[in-house]
Amino acid sequence: MENNPETSLIGNGRPRPRVSGVITSFNEEHNIGDCIESLAWCDEIIVVDSFSTDRTPEIAQGYDKVRFFQRNYFGAGAQKNWAMRHVRSDWIFLLDSDERCTSELRREVKTLLADGPEHDAYMMNRDVYLLGKRIRFSGWQHDRVARFFRTGTAYYENRRVHSVLHATGETPILDHPIEHHMVDRSFDEYAFRLAKYGYWNAAQCWRDGDRTSSIEVMVRPVWRFFRTYILQLGILDGSTGIVFCLLQSYSTYMKFAILWGWQTNEARGIPPGLPEFDEDESTWDGLKELTKSEGATSEE
């Protein structure tokens, strides 16, 4: 692991912990600049890109603090674990390209570092935006993620999507949120992304030994919409809520439809077209050591 912390002094004479911003990206030319600038307070920013075909690499490499890498994408957890092996700081603040660290959160983190953190990892609420409008319900009102943690104390699982972060000790929630601009420009890009997530989710289910049925293909998306729009109050998000909940239902449909298709083809002797997973042991060494220790927790 390439860790070489450099420190300066804070007001009470103690060394100021260095912070590395970590960002993962793929074809995020409309987001990457704002994301990097929201982490300008960090001592360095590591961007790990999955060989974008747009201007993402050009934009990212235009910032002096950025250390830019490109790596094949094997899943969110693999990408982030790989990035964390290359930091040169005491702490890590991690974002996806469509997320932002707010000025209020930045000040809170700086105060936390100045006072001396009592924990190794911290969670924060995540405010979701759809075409510039905040989604306050629809199942996202309690969305929390652990994105600020001491280097070497937290690692992600080997999953293609929705990888869980495991950390040492408790993970208290900070007062201020990060912003998640889930859909900032157009629905066509987001619909394509949801279809891709559906494929990756299906691949994860197949890898885990899960199977489905045609009934589940029909029922699961309907239940997802009912749960998010009615039970989780998506109706209170107005017209944005109904569109948003339908999109989430579409992703669920793609997941189970693809899984059902693979099962059907398997009976015909046709193997599923699964994506690659990262089988490099070094990517997961930190997670293995962490889960062996007592007091390890996850963000779920």
N, C-alpha and C positions, 0 to 999 in steps of 0.2 A: 504494500500500500504506500502510495506516494504522499506522505504527510510530513510537512516541514513548517510548522506554525511559526509565524513571525508576530511579535507583539509590540505594542506601544503602551504607554502608561495612561491610566484614567485618573480621575480627580483624586482618589484616595491613595494613589501611589501604586496600586496593584496593576499588573500587566492587563491591558485590554485584550480580551479574546478576539481573535480574528474570525471573520465569518466568510464562508464561500457560498455564493449563490449558485444553484444548480438548476438548469433548464433543459428539458428534453423537447425536441422539435421535429416536425416533418411538414413541409409546405405550409409554413405559417408566416409568410411575408407580411401579412396585414396585422399580425399580432406580436411578432418577435421583438420589434423595436420597443414597443410600450412595455413589454414584459421585462426586457433587459433594463430599461430606464427605471422601472419600479424597484430594481435591485441595485441601483447605482451606489447605494450606501455600503454595499458589501465590499470586502477587500479584493475579491476576485470573483469572476462569474464564469462558470463552466457551462458551455452549451454542447450537448450531445445530440447531433442531428442524424436522422435516418436517411441520409442521401436525398435531401429535398431536390426537387426539379424546378423550383421557383427561385425567387431572390433571397430566400431565407439565409443561406450561407453568406452571401455578399453583405447583407445587412448586419448579421451578427458579427462578422469579422471586422466591421467598421468601428466597433467599440474597443477602446484601449484596454479595458479591464477583462475583456472576454478571452478565454482560452477555448478554442473551437475544435471539436472532434467530430468525426463521422463514423458511424458504426451501424451494421445491419440490425434491423429491429426484430427482436425475439420476444417482445412483450414489455409492458411498462416496468415491471419489477426488475427485469434483467437490465434494461437501459439505465435505470436509476442506480442500481447497485454498482454497475460498471462506472458510472460517473462519480459516485461517492468514493471509489478507490483512488481517484485522481485529485482529490481536493488537497489543498495545502493550508488548511485552517483548522481552528479548534471546533468551530460550529458550522452547521450546514443549514441554509434556508432554501428549500426546494419548491419549484413551481413548474407547472405545465405552461406551454407557450400562451395559452388563452387565459392565464391567470395573472393577477396583479397583486403586489404587496402595497397596501394603502399607506399613506403618510402617517396615519394614526397608528397602524400596526408597526411601522418602522420605528416610531418613537417609543412604543411600548417595548419592543425587542431591545432597543438600545438601553433603555432604563433597566430592563431585566439583566442585561449583561453588566452594566455598571454596578448594580447592587449585588451581583453574584448569584447565578441561577441555582436553585435548590434541587432541580430535577434535570434529567438527561434529555428529555424530549417534551415538547409542548404541542398541544392541539390548538386549532383555531376554527371558528365557524367559517363557512364559505358562502358568500352571497352570489347567487346565480342570476345572470342576465340573459334575456332573450331579445335580440334586436334592440338593445339599449334599455329594455324594461326589466325591472327586478321581479324575479319569480319568488313570491313570498310564501307560497304553499306548494301544492302539487307534489308533495312528498319530499321536497327539498328544504323545508323549513328547519330541519335539524341536521343539515349536512355539515359534518365536521371531519377534518383531516389533520394528521400530524405532519407538519412540514418544517418544523424548526427543532433541531436535535444536535446533540454533541457528536462530533465525528467518532465513528467506531462503536456507537451504542445503539444503532437502529439499522435494520435491513428489511428489504421487501421479499415477499414470497415469489416463487417461480410460477407466475400466472400470466397469460397473454393480456388480460384486462382486469381491472379492479383489484390489483395486487395490494395485499394488506401489509402495512408497515408494522414490524415487531420491534419493540424498544425495551430498554431496561427500566424497571421501576414504573411509577405512576406517570401519567401524561396529562397534567392539568390543562384546562382550556384558557387561552388568552382572551382578553376582553374585546379585542378588535379583530374583524374578519379579513380574509383575503377576498378578492373579487374574481369570479369565474365568468368570463364572457363566452358562454357556451355557444351561442349563435349570435355573431356580431354583424354579419353581412348578408348572407343569403341562406335560404332553406335548402337549396339544391346541394350545397356543400355539406350541410349538416345531415341531410338524408343519406348521402353517400357514406358519411362517417358512421351513421347508425347501422347501415347495412354491414359495414366492415366490422363494427363491434359485435353485431349479431353473429357474423362468421367466426370471430375470435372466441366469443362466448360458447358457441357450439363446439369449437375445437377443444376448449377447456373441459366442457362436459364429456366429450368423447374420451379425452385423455384420462379423466377421473372415473371412467366406467359408467357414466350416466347415459340412459337411453330414454326415448320418449314414445309417444303414440300420436295418431292422427287426431284423437280427441283432445290431447294436450295442446297440439298445434292450434286448435280452434279456441280452446277455453283460456289458455294462459294470457294471450293478448287482451281478451275481453276483461279478464280479472285485473290485469295490470291497469287498464284504463279506469275501471270502476274504483279500484283502490286509490289511484292517484287523484282522480277527478272528484270523487265523492267522499271517500273515507279520509283522504289526506287533504281535502278542501281545495283542490285545484279549481273548483267552480268559483272561488273567491279571487282567482287571478284573472277573471274576466275572459275576453276572447283569446288573450294570450295563453291563458290556462288550458283552454280546450285544445288549442293547436299543440301546445307543448305536451299535454298528456297523450294525445293521439300519436305524436312522434315517439314517445317512450314505448307506447304499445306496439308500434311498428317494429322497433328494435327487438322487442320480445318475440314478436311473430317471426322475424328473420332467424333468430336463434333457434327456435324449436322447429321451424320449417327446414332449415339446413340440416339440423341433427336428424330429423325424420328422413330426409332425403339420403343421407349417408347410410342409415340403417337399411333402407329399401335397396340401395345399391349393393350393400354388403351381402344381402341375400342372393344377389345376382352375380356375386363374385367380383364386384368392382370396389376397390378400396377407397376410403374417403380421401379427399384432397386436403390434408391437414397442413397448417403452417408449421414452420420449424420452431422448436423451443430451444432455449439456451441450455445446453448440457455441459458447458464448461464449469468444472467444479469450483474454479477460483471465483466465479461470480456469486456463488452461494456459500462460500466458506464462512463469511461473517455471520450469516443467518444461522448456520449450523451451530456455531459456537454460542451464539446468543440464546438459542432455544434450549441449549443444554443447561444454561445458567438458571438459577432461581430468580424469581421476580420478573421474568420477561412478560411483557404485556403486548397487546396488539391494539390497533386503532379502531377495530370493530367492537 
